[in-house]
Amino acid sequence: MSWTGGCLCGAIRYEASEAPIDAGVCHCRMCQKSTGSAFMAIAGFNWSALRFTRGEPKRYKSSAIMEKGFCPTCGSLLFDQYLERTTKSHPDMVWIQLGTLDHPEIVPVKWHSGVESQLPWANIDDGLPRIRCDEEPGLAKAFAAAQLRE
């Protein structure tokens, strides 16, 4: 199966030749700010399975451990890529914004992260596992490793 998607204006299109490895919803403040919304729904794909079929995204280093890819024309956020290994991710993975997929409804999310910043009116009672960023040991190790290199 081919997984396809793109930005709002159509200047960037992508496809992934493999199914997502993982998917979830992040409620952390960085995700809230980068989406302008209450949370970010993402699906993790192998970077090697992803190719851009139209246009190239611009990148923005949003923290010491992450870059974000977006459309330089319309500004749509397309993906996040960790620059350090974490518990759920590594530099060979890309986290595609579910809303940019042509068929986001077919990706089942499996968890919620960053729940320490979840907005009280965005209550999603789906029974999925929930984790706080400050209780995620992989994130702490990734930030520490990045600081050693700076």
C-alpha angles and dihedrals in degrees: 000000000000120000112209137180147133149183129299097263096041095240089121125044128172141181134198120208094205134054119257116279094212141351136196150142123262121202098180120131093249090056091045092052096044093050098034086228141098094265145352123241111207141177122205118225132175107263089224090060093055125085133170111234096184128024130344126260123235117234131226123190100225096178141354090278106034145057125194125211120212142166111267090209106048101012096236111163106233108173150352122220123191114223091200133046115263131175093272102025148035137186092270091063129078124201108217118203104247092220090063093060116098088230109026091159092075095061113089113212116222107190149009121232133184089036091156085078098040110135112240093231092052094071111164107183100187100131093241121144114274128205135181117228090230089058094050106101093193092061092051091050092048093052091047092051092049092050091053090058096047 
